Structures are given as C-alpha cells and as structure tokens.
Amino acid sequence: MISRSMILAEARDWIGTPYQHQASAKGAGCDCIGLVRGVWRALYGDEPEAVPGYTPDWAERAGAETLLDAARRNMREVSLGAASPGDVLLFRMDARAPVKHAAILDEDERIIHAYWGRAVVRSRFAPWWRARFAAAFQFPGVDAWPK
C-alpha cells in the first residue's frame, strides 16, 4: 500500500527542480504535470498512460479538459473539502478555462508544485490558489490521512 507519507516525501524531494516545460526529471527539470508524473513513477513504476506533447497554451487552444479527464481515468476523485495531504489538486487559471495546473497538497496548508519560470516549490495554499481550485484526486491505493 502507498502511504501519504511516501507521496509527500517523494514530492518534497523534487523541491528545487528547475521548471522545464514538458519535462519530468527530478533535479534536472519538470513542469507541474511532470512533477505528478515523477511522483507516480517513484511510487508505482510505469506511468498509466503516455502523455502527448503539449504547448504552453495547450488548454486554451484545445478547450478540452485533457488534464482533468486524465486524472479521472487514473486516480480517485475526492470532494474539494475532503482533499488531504498527498492528494493531487487541479486548478483553472481562469474560471472559463480548462484545468491547466497541478499540485500536491502538503501539510500545514501548503502545496508542492512546479512554478512556471522558477522551480518546484512548496508554497502557501493561499486564497489566490484556492479561488482557482477545481478538483482533487487521490493516488491509487492510498491510505487515509489521520484526522
């Protein structure tokens, strides 16, 4: 069984990895999707499906819920209020746009995510992010978080 502590330890180990669009290599470069992919590989081995190439404006151009649909195929969706540390959070950068950003919920009201133009960081799950929070997902086979 995968524990939430294992997820958080792996996600935290990516902190400082430089931002690189479409990449997923701990210490070398990743984007927000690459971070989640890398955590998945560390916990489960092979990724559940191939990720097609994508441009920085892929969500706006396609107008499809590509990231949200992929999460629904491979993870268990939980209500927004039930998200626990170790869960994957998805965000809409605009209320009318498809989901485009991913993060992993950490303890102490923090998120771990690849910050565009910078690196993987641990930052506050501040009101700015909460206003864009669209969906939450558990990795497969994850245990409950102590309440």
Phi, psi and omega per residue, in radians:
M1 nan 2.469 3.093
I2 -1.513 2.292 3.107
S3 -1.753 2.726 3.082
R4 -1.111 -0.574 3.089
S5 -1.092 -0.654 3.096
M6 -1.144 -0.744 3.124
I7 -1.069 -0.849 -3.098
L8 -1.135 -0.704 3.121
A9 -1.074 -0.765 3.134
E10 -1.159 -0.800 -3.137
A11 -1.068 -0.735 3.132
R12 -1.128 -0.538 3.136
D13 -1.178 -0.319 3.095
W14 -1.463 -0.239 -3.103
I15 -0.987 2.321 -3.099
G16 1.674 -0.235 3.072
T17 -1.083 2.188 -3.098
P18 -1.068 2.602 3.066
Y19 -1.240 2.268 3.019
Q20 -2.567 2.053 -3.129
H21 -0.932 2.308 3.100
Q22 1.211 0.001 -3.103
A23 -1.559 2.830 3.109
S24 -2.690 1.043 -3.113
A25 -2.252 1.931 -3.115
K26 -0.964 2.257 3.118
G27 1.491 -0.390 -3.096
A28 -1.807 -0.752 3.133
G29 2.920 2.528 3.060
C30 -2.854 2.843 2.943
D31 -1.939 -3.019 -3.057
C32 -1.105 -0.674 3.101
I33 -1.207 -0.691 3.116
G34 -1.087 -0.603 3.075
L35 -1.090 -0.878 3.137
V36 -1.089 -0.724 3.105
R37 -1.063 -0.746 -3.127
G38 -1.154 -0.714 3.078
V39 -1.101 -0.760 3.101
W40 -0.977 -0.869 -3.099
R41 -1.064 -0.702 -3.140
A42 -1.120 -0.572 -3.079
L43 -1.588 -0.626 -2.978
Y44 -2.085 -0.256 -3.032
G45 1.692 -2.230 -3.089
D46 -1.043 2.558 3.052
E47 -1.199 2.637 -3.056
P48 -1.243 -0.390 3.104
E49 -2.768 2.717 3.117
A50 -1.227 2.467 3.104
V51 -1.737 2.075 3.127
P52 -1.212 2.737 3.043
G53 -1.019 2.617 -3.132
Y54 -2.594 2.572 3.122
T55 -1.573 2.874 3.118
P56 -1.013 -0.472 -3.131
D57 -1.832 0.444 -3.056
W58 -0.975 -0.737 -3.083
A59 -1.175 -0.758 -3.127
E60 -1.165 -0.720 -3.114
R61 -1.172 -0.815 -3.068
A62 -1.325 -0.605 -3.102
G63 1.192 0.187 -3.124
A64 -1.845 2.729 3.135
E65 -1.530 0.982 -3.059
T66 -1.015 -0.867 -3.111
L67 -1.202 -0.772 3.116
L68 -1.077 -0.775 3.136
D69 -1.112 -0.708 3.118
A70 -1.122 -0.720 3.100
A71 -1.083 -0.729 3.137
R72 -1.145 -0.537 3.114
R73 -1.284 -0.479 -2.943
N74 -2.082 -0.142 -3.118
M75 -2.365 2.964 3.114
R76 -1.707 2.102 3.137
E77 -1.286 2.412 3.069
V78 -2.166 2.761 -3.137
S79 -1.134 2.698 -3.122
L80 -1.002 -0.653 -3.129
G81 -1.343 -0.242 -3.103
A82 -1.731 0.047 -3.130
A83 -1.076 2.394 -3.113
S84 -2.197 2.810 3.081
P85 -0.900 2.360 -3.076
G86 1.718 -0.202 3.104
D87 -1.435 2.671 3.089
V88 -1.567 2.251 3.109
L89 -1.891 2.417 3.091
L90 -2.023 2.575 -3.027
F91 -2.307 2.576 2.968
R92 -1.779 2.185 -3.128
M93 -1.338 -0.295 3.049
D94 -2.503 2.508 -3.071
A95 -1.025 -0.467 -3.102
R96 -1.700 -0.007 -3.062
A97 -1.742 2.763 3.053
P98 -1.151 2.832 3.044
V99 -1.033 2.386 -3.059
K100 -2.445 -0.280 -3.066
H101 -2.177 2.536 3.139
A102 -2.232 2.603 3.076
A103 -2.599 2.885 3.036
I104 -1.977 2.204 -3.130
L105 -1.211 2.224 3.106
D106 -1.848 3.135 3.075
E107 -1.294 2.983 3.034
D108 1.002 0.684 3.073
E109 0.999 0.765 3.129
R110 -2.151 2.758 3.013
I111 -2.229 2.636 3.046
I112 -1.969 2.179 -3.101
H113 -2.758 2.797 3.078
A114 -1.476 2.032 -3.073
Y115 -1.602 2.074 -3.053
W116 -0.888 2.271 3.092
G117 1.404 -0.048 -3.104
R118 -2.216 -1.680 -3.044
A119 -2.891 3.119 2.973
V120 -1.265 2.229 -3.077
V121 -2.312 2.838 2.982
R122 -1.939 2.012 -3.090
S123 -2.291 2.915 3.122
R124 -1.116 2.459 3.008
F125 -1.457 1.211 -2.977
A126 -1.319 2.918 3.117
P127 -0.912 -0.627 3.127
W128 -1.014 -0.797 3.113
W129 -1.249 -0.723 -3.131
R130 -1.029 -0.627 3.139
A131 -1.168 -0.359 -3.102
R132 -1.840 -0.028 -3.111
F133 -1.120 2.129 -3.046
A134 -2.000 -0.581 -3.061
A135 -2.825 2.733 3.110
A136 -2.312 2.530 -3.090
F137 -2.450 2.531 3.027
Q138 -1.718 2.469 2.961
F139 -1.091 2.658 3.139
P140 -1.063 2.456 3.039
G141 1.188 0.399 -3.092
V142 -1.468 2.451 3.102
D143 -1.315 2.959 3.137
A144 -1.304 2.653 3.071
W145 -1.562 2.293 3.121
P146 -1.031 2.339 3.118
K147 -1.740 nan nan
